[in-house]
Amino acid sequence: MTPRERLLAVYTGRTPDSVASLADLSYWHAGNGGGKFIPGKTDGANRDKVAALLALHQRTGAAIHVNLGSFYREHHHDSVRVQSGIRGEIYCHRFETPVGAVEEQREWSPVTFSWPITHHMIQRAEDLKVIRYVFERLRYSANWDLFREVDAQVGELGLPLVQVPYTGMGFFMSRYAGVEQTVMLAEDEPAEFEATLAAINAAHAQVCRLMAEGPSQVLIHSDNLTSDTHSPRWVRRYSAECYRAMTRIAHEHGKPIVTHIDGRLRGLLAATRDLGFDGADAATPAPWGDLTPAECRAEAGPGYILSGGVPPSSFHRDVPLAVFDAQVEAWLELRHQSPALIIAPGDQLPPDGELDRVTRMVQMAERARH
């Protein structure tokens, strides 16, 4: 099988000839001369960088699956002014509405090769009405021409997953408010807070339906889940209805949908499975994560796709190859319990990781026959 065929087999409940392997090499690329990924652009890795990413995947043999583009467009109401761009080393994203204005600021970090948020959009309860105003009037359209272009460009080297945006809670935690402010708003302003979550979720249901209706093959959703901040109890309280709606839409159109869990896993594998997702992307076991590979499969059950498995730190040259190989083999052993398995650096190959170790992982996976 080709890398694409292996991935499709896993996502559609079939058994590939050997364990499928993939990698997100975008972070490594950014940290090794690839340039800044601009957060305000909606085409994922930025289209000018996709050719270089594909060359890295051809070099390592790992399939590509994300950071290839966003296949929908946002259409804001005429009364909403959106400003987005870079001023010096600061990236700003601003909404101006008749009920107020909010702004996010990020500062480029040459240490982490990323854009950490230095100023959240939501600073006080009054800012919630601005976010709500924006999302209650937001509409979307699909960009399937871009998808077809990307799909042809990738070919058999991978499978472009079609992204569905954050839920309201994902936006609050990761973007608009941060963890502490989100918790405070949920406690102090529950009615305003939950009304704003509902507005974001209703808008993003439009995207989910658009993405499921088109030529997509697999959908991916990311709230950047980790049980440190999104405990299973918290997820069930604030995101369960949205998750069920999202997965129902995908399945009504015959599309599998996976969620991105790039943090602590305990309780979330079972919770996301029970809410309808078909698998977890970027699952990272011990020693970075909190579950061993065997514990991941025990919690997830046999039918839930586990994609990830190799801690990113283990791709560093200072980690003995014997340790690296043992971690790869421990994840590959799970194939004897279920074919619902993909191996990858979880979550991304870091800038100081070795590409040769990615190739080594791919070759070990190809020898791991089902």
C-alpha positions as CSV (number, residue, x, y, z in Angstrom):
1,M,0.0,0.0,0.0
2,T,1.0,3.6,-0.5
3,P,1.0,6.0,2.5
4,R,-2.3,7.4,1.4
5,E,-3.9,4.0,1.1
6,R,-2.7,3.0,4.6
7,L,-4.2,6.1,6.2
8,L,-7.5,5.6,4.4
9,A,-7.6,2.0,5.5
10,V,-7.2,3.0,9.1
11,Y,-9.7,5.9,8.9
12,T,-12.4,3.7,7.3
13,G,-12.1,0.7,9.7
14,R,-10.0,-1.6,7.5
15,T,-6.6,-3.2,8.1
16,P,-3.6,-1.8,6.2
17,D,-0.7,-4.0,5.1
18,S,1.5,-2.4,7.8
19,V,1.2,0.3,10.4
20,A,0.5,3.7,8.8
21,S,3.0,6.4,9.7
22,L,2.8,10.2,9.4
23,A,4.5,13.3,10.8
24,D,3.8,17.0,11.2
25,L,7.1,18.6,10.1
26,S,5.8,22.2,9.9
27,Y,7.4,23.2,13.3
28,W,10.7,21.6,12.3
29,H,10.6,23.5,9.0
30,A,9.8,26.8,10.7
31,G,12.7,26.3,13.1
32,N,15.2,25.4,10.4
33,G,15.1,28.3,8.1
34,G,11.5,27.9,6.8
35,G,10.3,31.3,8.0
36,K,7.4,32.4,10.1
37,F,4.0,30.9,9.7
38,I,1.6,33.8,9.7
39,P,-1.2,33.2,12.2
40,G,-3.7,35.5,10.4
41,K,-3.6,33.7,7.1
42,T,-6.2,31.0,6.8
43,D,-4.3,28.7,4.5
44,G,-2.7,26.6,7.2
45,A,1.0,26.3,6.6
46,N,0.8,29.3,4.1
47,R,0.7,28.1,0.6
48,D,4.2,29.3,-0.3
49,K,5.6,26.7,2.2
50,V,3.7,23.6,1.2
51,A,6.2,22.6,-1.5
52,A,9.1,22.7,1.0
53,L,7.0,20.7,3.5
54,L,6.3,18.1,0.8
55,A,10.0,17.8,0.1
56,L,10.7,17.0,3.7
57,H,8.0,14.3,3.7
58,Q,9.5,12.8,0.5
59,R,12.9,12.8,2.2
60,T,11.7,11.1,5.4
61,G,8.9,8.9,3.9
62,A,6.4,10.0,6.5
63,A,2.9,10.8,5.2
64,I,1.6,14.4,5.4
65,H,-1.9,15.1,6.8
66,V,-2.2,18.7,8.2
67,N,-1.0,22.2,7.6
68,L,-1.9,22.1,3.9
69,G,-4.6,24.7,4.0
70,S,-8.0,25.8,5.3
71,F,-10.7,24.9,2.9
72,Y,-13.3,27.5,3.9
73,R,-13.6,31.2,3.8
74,E,-15.0,33.6,6.5
75,H,-17.5,36.3,5.5
76,H,-18.0,38.9,8.1
77,H,-21.1,41.2,8.3
78,D,-20.7,44.7,6.9
79,S,-21.0,46.1,10.4
80,V,-17.9,44.2,11.5
81,R,-14.5,45.5,10.7
82,V,-11.6,43.0,10.9
83,Q,-8.0,44.1,11.0
84,S,-5.3,41.4,10.9
85,G,-1.6,41.8,10.2
86,I,2.0,42.2,11.5
87,R,3.3,45.4,13.1
88,G,7.0,44.9,13.7
89,E,7.3,41.7,15.7
90,I,3.7,41.9,16.9
91,Y,0.8,40.2,15.1
92,C,-2.6,41.8,15.8
93,H,-6.1,40.5,15.1
94,R,-8.9,43.0,15.9
95,F,-12.7,43.1,15.7
96,E,-14.5,46.5,15.6
97,T,-18.3,46.4,16.0
98,P,-21.1,48.7,16.9
99,V,-21.0,47.2,20.4
100,G,-17.3,47.6,21.0
101,A,-13.8,46.5,19.9
102,V,-11.5,43.7,21.0
103,E,-7.9,42.8,19.9
104,E,-5.5,39.9,20.2
105,Q,-1.8,40.5,20.1
106,R,1.0,37.9,19.6
107,E,4.7,38.4,19.7
108,W,7.1,36.3,17.6
109,S,9.4,34.2,19.7
110,P,12.8,33.4,18.0
111,V,13.4,30.8,20.8
112,T,10.2,28.7,20.3
113,F,9.6,29.7,16.6
114,S,6.0,30.5,17.5
115,W,3.6,33.3,18.2
116,P,2.6,33.2,21.9
117,I,-0.4,35.4,22.8
118,T,0.7,38.4,24.8
119,H,-2.8,40.1,25.0
120,H,-6.0,38.2,24.8
121,M,-9.1,39.6,23.1
122,I,-11.3,39.1,26.2
123,Q,-10.1,41.2,29.1
124,R,-13.5,41.7,30.9
125,A,-17.0,40.4,30.8
126,E,-18.2,43.3,28.6
127,D,-16.0,42.0,25.8
128,L,-18.2,38.9,25.5
129,K,-20.9,40.9,23.7
130,V,-18.4,41.9,21.0
131,I,-17.4,38.3,20.3
132,R,-21.1,37.3,20.3
133,Y,-21.9,40.1,17.8
134,V,-19.2,38.9,15.4
135,F,-20.1,35.2,15.5
136,E,-23.9,35.7,15.3
137,R,-23.4,37.4,11.9
138,L,-20.5,35.3,10.5
139,R,-21.0,33.2,7.4
140,Y,-18.8,30.8,5.5
141,S,-18.2,29.3,2.1
142,A,-16.2,26.3,1.0
143,N,-13.0,26.5,-1.0
144,W,-12.9,23.1,-2.8
145,D,-10.7,24.4,-5.6
146,L,-7.9,24.8,-3.1
147,F,-8.6,21.3,-1.6
148,R,-8.5,19.7,-5.1
149,E,-5.2,21.5,-5.8
150,V,-3.7,20.3,-2.5
151,D,-5.0,16.8,-2.9
152,A,-3.4,16.5,-6.3
153,Q,-0.2,18.0,-5.0
154,V,0.1,15.5,-2.1
155,G,-0.8,12.5,-4.2
156,E,0.1,9.2,-2.6
157,L,2.4,10.8,-0.1
158,G,-0.4,11.5,2.4
159,L,-4.0,12.4,2.9
160,P,-5.1,16.0,3.4
161,L,-7.3,16.2,6.5
162,V,-10.0,18.8,6.3
163,Q,-10.1,21.0,9.4
164,V,-13.1,22.0,11.4
165,P,-12.4,25.0,13.7
166,Y,-12.3,25.3,17.5
167,T,-15.5,25.0,19.5
168,G,-16.4,28.0,21.6
169,M,-14.5,26.5,24.6
170,G,-11.5,25.8,22.4
171,F,-11.4,29.5,21.3
172,F,-11.8,30.7,24.9
173,M,-9.1,28.5,26.3
174,S,-6.5,28.7,23.5
175,R,-7.2,32.1,21.9
176,Y,-9.7,34.6,23.2
177,A,-9.3,34.5,27.0
178,G,-6.7,32.0,28.2
179,V,-7.3,29.4,30.9
180,E,-7.6,31.5,34.0
181,Q,-9.9,34.1,32.5
182,T,-12.1,31.4,30.9
183,V,-12.6,29.8,34.3
184,M,-13.4,33.1,36.0
185,L,-15.9,34.0,33.3
186,A,-17.6,30.7,33.6
187,E,-18.0,31.1,37.3
188,D,-18.8,34.9,37.5
189,E,-20.8,35.5,34.3
190,P,-22.3,32.1,33.4
191,A,-25.2,33.4,31.3
192,E,-23.1,35.7,29.2
193,F,-20.3,33.2,28.9
194,E,-22.6,30.3,27.8
195,A,-24.4,32.5,25.4
196,T,-21.1,33.4,23.8
197,L,-20.1,29.8,23.6
198,A,-23.4,28.9,21.9
199,A,-22.9,31.7,19.3
200,I,-19.4,30.4,18.4
201,N,-20.6,26.8,18.2
202,A,-23.6,27.7,16.0
203,A,-21.3,29.5,13.6
204,H,-18.8,26.6,13.4
205,A,-21.6,24.1,12.9
206,Q,-21.9,25.8,9.5
207,V,-18.3,25.0,8.8
208,C,-18.6,21.4,9.8
209,R,-21.6,20.9,7.5
210,L,-19.8,22.6,4.6
211,M,-16.7,20.5,5.1
212,A,-18.6,17.3,5.4
213,E,-20.7,17.9,2.3
214,G,-17.8,18.3,0.0
215,P,-15.1,16.0,-1.4
216,S,-13.3,15.7,1.9
217,Q,-12.3,12.2,3.0
218,V,-11.5,12.7,6.7
219,L,-12.3,15.7,9.0
220,I,-10.0,16.8,11.9
221,H,-11.1,19.0,14.8
222,S,-8.8,20.6,17.3
223,D,-9.5,22.2,20.7
224,N,-5.9,21.4,21.6
225,L,-7.3,19.2,24.3
226,T,-5.3,18.3,27.4
227,S,-6.9,17.0,30.6
228,D,-4.9,19.6,32.6
229,T,-7.3,22.3,31.4
230,H,-10.1,20.4,29.6
231,S,-10.9,17.8,32.2
232,P,-13.4,15.1,31.0
233,R,-16.0,16.7,33.4
234,W,-15.3,20.2,31.9
235,V,-15.6,18.8,28.4
236,R,-18.9,17.1,29.1
237,R,-20.3,20.2,30.7
238,Y,-19.3,22.8,28.1
239,S,-18.5,21.0,24.8
240,A,-20.5,17.8,24.8
241,E,-23.5,19.1,22.8
242,C,-21.2,20.7,20.2
243,Y,-19.0,17.6,19.9
244,R,-22.1,15.4,19.4
245,A,-23.5,17.7,16.8
246,M,-20.1,17.9,15.0
247,T,-19.6,14.2,14.9
248,R,-23.2,13.5,13.9
249,I,-22.9,15.9,10.9
250,A,-19.6,14.2,9.8
251,H,-21.1,10.7,10.1
252,E,-24.3,11.6,8.3
253,H,-22.1,12.4,5.3
254,G,-20.0,9.2,5.7
255,K,-16.9,11.0,6.9
256,P,-14.8,9.9,9.9
257,I,-13.7,12.7,12.2
258,V,-10.8,12.7,14.6
259,T,-9.9,15.2,17.4
260,H,-6.5,16.6,18.2
261,I,-5.4,15.7,21.8
262,D,-1.9,17.0,22.2
263,G,-1.6,17.0,26.0
264,R,-2.6,14.7,28.9
265,L,-4.8,11.9,27.8
266,R,-6.3,10.3,30.9
267,G,-10.1,10.4,30.7
268,L,-10.2,12.3,27.4
269,L,-9.7,9.3,25.1
270,A,-12.8,7.7,26.5
271,A,-14.7,11.0,26.7
272,T,-14.1,12.0,23.1
273,R,-14.8,8.4,21.9
274,D,-18.2,8.5,23.8
275,L,-19.0,11.9,22.2
276,G,-18.7,10.4,18.7
277,F,-15.1,11.0,17.5
278,D,-13.4,8.2,15.6
279,G,-9.9,8.8,16.9
280,A,-7.3,10.9,18.6
281,D,-4.6,12.7,16.6
282,A,-1.2,13.6,18.2
283,A,-1.6,11.2,21.2
284,T,1.6,11.4,23.2
285,P,2.3,8.7,25.7
286,A,4.7,8.6,28.6
287,P,7.3,9.9,29.4
288,W,5.8,13.1,28.0
289,G,2.2,12.1,28.5
290,D,0.4,10.5,31.4
291,L,-0.5,7.1,29.9
292,T,1.6,4.2,28.5
293,P,0.8,2.9,25.1
294,A,-1.0,-0.1,26.6
295,E,-3.0,2.2,28.8
296,C,-4.0,4.4,25.8
297,R,-5.5,1.4,24.1
298,A,-7.2,0.1,27.2
299,E,-9.0,3.4,27.7
300,A,-9.7,4.0,24.1
301,G,-11.0,0.6,23.3
302,P,-10.3,-1.4,20.1
303,G,-12.1,0.7,17.5
304,Y,-10.9,4.1,18.4
305,I,-8.0,5.3,16.2
306,L,-4.8,6.2,18.1
307,S,-2.5,8.4,16.1
308,G,0.9,9.5,17.6
309,G,2.8,7.4,20.0
310,V,6.4,8.7,19.9
311,P,7.4,11.5,22.4
312,P,8.9,14.4,20.4
313,S,11.9,14.7,22.7
314,S,13.0,11.2,21.7
315,F,13.9,12.5,18.2
316,H,16.8,14.5,19.7
317,R,20.2,13.1,19.1
318,D,21.0,12.9,22.8
319,V,18.4,10.3,23.3
320,P,19.9,6.9,22.8
321,L,18.6,5.1,19.7
322,A,17.9,2.1,21.9
323,V,15.4,4.2,23.9
324,F,13.9,5.6,20.8
325,D,13.5,2.2,19.2
326,A,11.9,0.8,22.4
327,Q,9.3,3.6,22.3
328,V,8.5,3.0,18.7
329,E,8.2,-0.7,19.2
330,A,5.9,-0.2,22.2
331,W,3.5,1.8,20.1
332,L,3.7,-0.6,17.2
333,E,2.9,-3.5,19.5
334,L,-0.6,-2.1,19.8
335,R,-1.3,-3.3,16.2
336,H,-1.8,-6.8,17.7
337,Q,-4.8,-5.5,19.6
338,S,-6.3,-3.4,16.8
339,P,-5.6,-2.1,13.3
340,A,-6.9,1.4,14.4
341,L,-3.3,2.7,14.8
342,I,-1.1,5.3,13.2
343,I,2.5,6.1,14.4
344,A,3.8,9.6,14.4
345,P,5.8,12.1,16.5
346,G,3.2,13.3,18.9
347,D,2.4,16.2,18.4
348,Q,5.1,17.6,16.1
349,L,8.8,17.0,15.3
350,P,10.6,19.8,17.2
351,P,13.2,22.0,15.5
352,D,16.0,20.1,17.3
353,G,14.7,16.7,16.2
354,E,16.5,14.6,13.7
355,L,14.8,13.9,10.3
356,D,16.8,10.6,10.1
357,R,14.9,9.4,13.2
358,V,11.6,10.1,11.4
359,T,12.8,7.9,8.5
360,R,13.8,5.2,11.1
361,M,10.3,5.3,12.6
362,V,8.7,5.0,9.1
363,Q,10.9,2.0,8.2
364,M,10.1,0.3,11.5
365,A,6.4,0.9,10.9
366,E,6.6,-0.6,7.4
367,R,8.1,-3.7,8.8
368,A,5.3,-4.0,11.4
369,R,2.9,-6.1,9.3
370,H,-0.6,-6.7,10.3
